[in-house]
């Protein structure tokens, strides 16, 4: 029996996508916020589409701040833009 894909919702657009197609932003137990490329770092995580549109919308509406229950530094958004795909 084939495995079901693991679905997660984008914090910004609320679309359900496969976990591997989304970026995971994590608030570590130390309080630092960073991008989790492995998907296995401990802490509170939030998923976001790797598109410029979703990243900018999440920044503008502070949805990642709400999901992670802390203020997300500008550097995290800048780093997330490096992972962007060309799809809209």
N, C-alpha and C positions, 0 to 999 in steps of 0.2 A: 504494500500500500504506500503510495507516494506521500511525502511529508507536505503538510499545508504550509503555505508561505506565512512568515511572521509579519503581521500588519501593525503599523503604528500610524498615529495621526500627526500631521504637521501642525505645530503650534500656531503657525501663522494663517495658513489657508484652510486648516481643518480637514484637508483631504487625506484619506487613508491610502497609504502606499506601503510597499514592502520595506522592511527595516533596512535592508541593504541599500535602498535608494535614497535614504534620508541621512542628514548629518545629525549626530548626537552631541548636544551641548550638555555638559555635566557640571554641577556644583559639587566640588569635592568636600569631604568631611572637614577639611581645613578652611573651607569658605571660598577658596579660589574657584573661578569659573574658567573652563577651557573646552576645546573641542576634543571629543573622544573618538579617535579614528578606529580604535579596536572594538568599541561597543561594550567593553567589559570593565571600565573603570568604576570604582565604588562611588556612590553618591547619588544625588537626585538628578535625573536626566530629563531632557526635553528633546524632541525631534523636530527638525525643520527641513523643508525641501532645499536642495542645493541650487536654488535659483536666486538671481539678483532680486527679483520681484518679492519673493517671500522673505528674504533676509531684510530688505529695506522696510517692508511692511511690519515685520516683527520688531524692528528697531523703533519705528515711528509710533507704533501702538503699545510698545513695552510689553508685548505678550510673553517674551522669554523671561523678562523680569518676574512676571506674575507666576509663570510655570515653575521657575526655579526658586521663587520666594526670596530673591535678592536682586541687587542691581547688577546687570551684565555690563562689564567694561567695554568701551569702544573697541579695544584691541581684539576682542572676541569676534565682533562683527566684521572687522577688517580681515581677520584670518579666515572667517567663514567665506568671504568673497573669493578667496583663492581656490576654494573647492567648488565654485559655481560651475554648473553645466550651461550650455548655450540654449537649452530649451526654456520656454516661457510658460 
